[in-house]
């Protein structure tokens, strides 16, 4: 059954989406602001469950693309996304019936809602990965046969280009090169397809889970246990069903750089307890692996989320700072993200990590 996302729900939704975004997917505060404005002006967008999507519906996605650190400084005008979407419709020769979030992240889950409000289109309660990833082809849509192209990329001046590549890895390289030239904060309209394709490839219910996670954090704050509240909620939420605290500590060292169109680095932590235990989290836009005292505790595609220890506020990689007291949480990736084909596309080897994939729940045992 479809439902509406109201202005009052956006704060919880943005917070929960930032949590599932594993440090990436755009800034949740900025995403919430432009979505609130659109909802107030045009009305609340309708959220369409994946099961209610008709096979012959025409679907496409909209997303921000680039480096999160740059996206905080170059704010959205809002008409870039609509421009890219309309240009894609013109290329396809037909109107698009519904919008599919390509990933769940602080801003990239908000952008489809903003555009859905502006255009009066439903937004599907699903996405391509159940988290955020830095590269275009790193999602279950690509793994299961949907193509990202034809793709429209546009900057804040409405300069735009059309990408039509032989495969999604090539589309990523071409789009990344354009994004670098355009200032590393662009928007893309992509993944045109049918409702049948989306039902076969996407991960359902993730907008609902993001909203539920944000609401769990809010309840936990009132009770004084926000971190445990979101862990408890996610342990019972499909398609995740497993979450745990992996480390609690203080940020004592941080390396971050922007290269090749990504924000990459490592965050080092030391325990808040009376011990010399240490942890490190490697990231490329999103958190990729956490090691505690040299031992891997979670690795992509499983989710690694860094939150404020007292409030459970998700901390994007671009907002990590020396001295922050944080909890590092691990979350089981959806089943579709753990197939052999999926791991080949966005498992540890795709990021040149030395460890093979091991499910977080097995590591814990």
C-alpha positions in Angstrom: 0.0 0.0 0.0 1.4 3.4 -1.0 2.0 6.2 1.5 3.2 9.8 1.6 6.3 11.2 3.1 5.4 14.4 4.9 7.6 17.3 6.0 7.5 16.0 9.6 8.9 12.6 8.6 11.8 14.0 6.6 14.2 14.5 9.5 13.9 10.9 10.6 14.1 9.6 7.0 17.2 11.6 6.2 18.9 10.5 9.5 18.0 6.8 8.8 19.1 7.1 5.2 22.4 8.6 6.3 22.9 5.7 8.6 22.3 3.1 5.8 24.5 5.3 3.5 27.6 4.0 5.4 29.2 7.4 5.4 28.3 8.4 1.8 25.4 9.1 -0.4 25.5 12.9 0.2 24.9 15.1 3.2 21.6 14.4 5.0 21.1 17.9 6.3 21.4 19.5 2.8 19.2 16.7 1.3 16.5 17.3 3.9 16.5 21.0 3.4 15.9 20.9 -0.4 13.3 18.1 0.0 11.4 20.0 2.7 11.2 23.0 0.4 9.9 20.9 -2.5 7.3 19.1 -0.3 6.0 22.4 1.1 5.7 23.9 -2.4 4.4 21.0 -4.4 3.0 18.5 -1.9 4.2 15.2 -0.4 5.5 12.6 -2.8 3.8 9.2 -2.9 5.9 6.2 -1.9 5.1 3.1 -4.0 5.9 -0.4 -2.6 8.0 -2.5 -4.9 5.2 -5.1 -5.0 2.8 -2.5 -6.4 5.0 -1.6 -9.3 3.3 -2.7 -12.6 5.5 -4.6 -15.0 5.0 -2.2 -17.9 5.7 1.0 -15.8 8.6 3.1 -17.1 11.2 3.8 -14.4 14.3 5.8 -14.1 16.7 7.0 -11.4 18.2 10.4 -10.3 21.3 10.8 -8.2 24.0 13.1 -7.1 27.5 12.1 -8.4 31.0 13.2 -7.3 32.9 13.7 -4.1 30.9 14.2 -0.8 33.3 16.8 0.4 32.7 19.0 -2.6 28.9 18.5 -2.6 28.7 20.2 0.8 30.2 23.3 -0.6 28.3 23.4 -4.0 24.7 23.4 -3.1 21.8 22.3 -5.3 19.6 24.7 -7.3 16.9 22.0 -7.6 16.3 22.5 -11.3 19.4 20.5 -12.3 17.7 17.3 -11.4 14.5 18.1 -13.2 16.5 19.2 -16.3 18.5 15.9 -16.4 15.3 13.9 -15.9 13.4 15.7 -18.7 16.4 15.4 -21.0 16.4 11.6 -20.3 12.7 11.4 -21.1 13.4 13.2 -24.4 16.1 10.7 -25.3 13.9 7.8 -24.5 10.9 9.2 -26.4 8.4 8.6 -23.6 7.4 9.9 -20.1 8.7 8.2 -17.0 6.1 6.9 -14.6 8.0 6.5 -11.4 11.4 7.3 -9.8 13.7 4.7 -8.3 16.4 5.7 -5.8 19.7 4.4 -7.1 21.1 4.2 -3.6 20.1 4.9 0.0 22.2 7.7 1.4 21.8 11.0 3.2 21.2 13.0 0.1 20.7 10.5 -2.7 17.6 9.1 -0.9 16.2 12.7 -0.6 16.8 13.7 -4.2 14.2 11.3 -5.7 11.7 12.6 -3.1 12.4 16.2 -4.0 12.0 15.4 -7.7 8.9 13.3 -7.1 7.3 16.2 -5.3 8.3 18.6 -8.1 7.0 16.4 -10.9 4.1 14.7 -9.1 5.7 11.3 -9.7 5.7 8.3 -7.2 9.0 7.2 -5.7 9.5 3.5 -5.4 10.2 2.1 -1.9 13.4 0.4 -3.0 16.9 1.1 -4.3 19.8 -0.5 -6.1 22.0 -1.5 -3.2 20.5 -1.1 0.2 23.4 1.3 1.1 25.6 3.7 -0.8 28.6 2.9 -3.0 31.1 5.2 -4.8 30.9 3.9 -8.4 28.0 3.8 -10.9 28.1 0.1 -11.7 28.3 -1.0 -8.0 24.6 -1.9 -7.5 22.2 -4.8 -8.0 20.6 -3.1 -11.0 23.8 -3.5 -13.0 24.5 -7.0 -11.6 21.0 -8.1 -12.7 21.0 -6.8 -16.2 19.7 -3.2 -16.0 21.8 -0.7 -17.8 22.7 2.7 -16.4 22.7 4.3 -19.9 21.5 6.3 -21.7 22.6 8.6 -18.9 22.4 12.4 -18.7 24.9 14.3 -16.5 24.3 17.9 -15.7 26.1 20.6 -13.6 24.8 23.6 -11.7 25.0 25.7 -14.8 22.9 23.2 -16.8 25.8 22.2 -18.9 25.1 18.6 -19.7 26.3 15.6 -21.6 24.8 12.3 -22.7 26.6 9.0 -22.0 25.8 5.9 -23.9 28.4 3.3 -23.2 28.9 -0.4 -23.9 28.8 -1.4 -20.2 28.3 0.3 -16.9 31.9 0.2 -15.9 32.7 2.2 -19.0 29.8 4.5 -18.2 31.3 5.1 -14.7 34.7 6.1 -16.1 33.2 8.5 -18.6 30.8 10.0 -16.1 33.6 10.3 -13.5 35.8 12.2 -16.0 33.0 14.6 -16.8 32.2 15.1 -13.2 35.8 16.0 -12.5 35.7 18.6 -15.3 32.3 19.9 -14.1 33.5 20.5 -10.5 32.8 17.1 -8.8 29.2 17.9 -7.9 26.9 16.9 -10.7 23.5 15.1 -11.1 22.7 12.1 -13.3 19.5 10.7 -14.6 20.1 7.1 -15.3 19.0 3.4 -15.2 15.9 3.7 -17.4 13.9 0.4 -17.4 10.6 -1.3 -16.8 8.7 -2.1 -13.7 9.4 -5.8 -14.3 13.2 -5.1 -14.5 13.1 -3.1 -11.3 11.2 -5.8 -9.4 13.7 -8.4 -10.5 16.8 -6.3 -9.6 16.1 -3.8 -6.9 16.2 -4.2 -3.1 12.7 -3.5 -1.7 11.6 -1.7 1.4 14.7 0.4 2.0 13.0 3.8 2.2 10.7 2.3 4.8 13.7 0.9 6.7 15.5 4.2 6.6 12.5 5.9 8.0 12.2 3.2 10.7 15.9 3.5 11.6 15.5 7.3 12.0 12.5 6.9 14.2 14.3 4.3 16.3 17.1 6.7 16.9 14.6 9.4 17.9 12.9 7.0 20.4 16.3 5.9 21.7 17.3 9.5 22.4 14.2 10.0 24.5 15.1 6.8 26.4 18.8 7.6 26.6 19.9 4.6 24.5 19.8 5.7 20.8 22.7 3.4 19.6 21.1 0.3 21.1 17.7 1.4 19.8 18.8 1.5 16.2 20.7 -1.8 16.5 17.6 -3.5 18.0 15.4 -2.1 15.2 17.7 -3.2 12.4 18.1 -6.7 13.8 14.4 -7.2 13.0 14.2 -5.2 9.8 14.2 -6.8 6.3 16.4 -7.0 4.3 19.1 -6.6 6.9 18.2 -8.6 10.0 21.5 -8.3 11.8 23.4 -5.4 13.4 25.9 -5.0 16.2 28.3 -2.5 17.8 31.8 -3.2 16.6 33.9 -0.6 18.4 33.5 2.5 20.6 36.2 5.1 20.7 37.6 8.5 19.9 38.9 9.7 16.6 42.6 10.2 17.1 43.9 10.4 13.5 42.2 11.2 10.1 43.6 11.1 6.6 41.3 12.3 3.8 42.1 13.3 0.2 40.2 13.9 -3.0 41.7 12.0 -6.0 40.4 10.4 -9.1 37.0 11.9 -8.3 36.6 10.3 -4.9 37.0 11.3 -1.3 39.2 8.6 0.2 41.1 8.0 3.4 41.3 6.3 6.8 39.9 7.1 10.2 41.8 5.9 13.2 40.2 5.4 16.6 41.3 4.5 20.1 39.2 2.9 22.8 37.4 5.0 25.4 37.9 2.3 27.9 41.0 1.7 30.0 42.7 -0.3 27.3 45.0 0.3 24.3 42.6 -1.2 21.8 42.5 0.6 18.5 40.5 0.5 15.3 40.7 1.9 11.8 38.0 2.5 9.2 39.0 2.8 5.5 36.7 4.7 3.2 36.2 5.7 -0.4 33.2 8.0 -0.2 31.7 5.2 1.9 33.1 3.1 4.7 34.7 0.0 3.3 36.3 -2.0 6.1 36.8 -1.8 9.8 39.7 -3.5 11.6 40.0 -3.7 15.4 43.5 -4.4 16.7 44.5 -5.5 13.3 41.6 -8.0 12.9 38.8 -7.4 10.3 35.4 -7.0 11.9 33.3 -6.1 8.9 33.9 -5.5 5.2 32.0 -4.5 2.0 29.4 -5.1 1.0 28.3 -5.4 4.6 27.5 -1.9 6.0 29.9 0.0 8.4 28.2 3.0 10.0 29.9 5.5 12.3 27.6 7.4 14.6 28.0 9.8 17.5 28.3 7.7 20.7 25.8 9.8 22.7 23.1 10.6 20.1 23.6 7.9 17.3 23.7 10.8 14.8 25.2 9.2 11.6 28.6 10.8 10.7 29.3 11.0 6.9 32.9 10.5 5.9 33.3 14.2 5.0 32.2 15.2 8.5 34.6 13.0 10.5 36.7 15.2 12.8 39.5 14.7 15.3 38.3 14.1 18.9 34.8 12.9 18.0 33.5 10.1 20.3 31.8 7.5 18.2 30.4 4.1 17.9 31.2 2.0 14.9 28.3 -0.3 13.9 28.2 -3.2 11.5 25.1 -4.2 9.5 24.4 -7.3 7.4 24.1 -6.5 3.7 20.9 -7.6 1.9 21.1 -11.1 0.5 21.2 -9.8 -3.1 24.4 -8.0 -2.3 26.2 -11.2 -1.3 25.9 -13.3 -4.5 29.0 -14.3 -6.4 28.2 -11.9 -9.2 27.5 -9.1 -6.7 30.8 -9.7 -4.8 32.7 -9.6 -8.1 31.2 -6.2 -8.8 31.4 -4.5 -5.4 33.1 -6.9 -2.9 36.5 -6.4 -1.3 38.5 -7.1 -4.5 36.7 -4.3 -6.3 38.3 -1.9 -3.8 41.7 -3.7 -3.8 41.3 -4.7 -0.2 43.5 -7.6 0.8 40.9 -9.5 2.8 38.2 -11.7 1.2 34.6 -11.2 2.0 33.4 -12.7 5.2 29.8 -12.2 6.5 29.7 -10.0 9.6 27.6 -12.5 11.6 30.2 -15.2 10.9 33.1 -12.9 12.0 31.2 -12.2 15.2 30.9 -15.9 16.0 
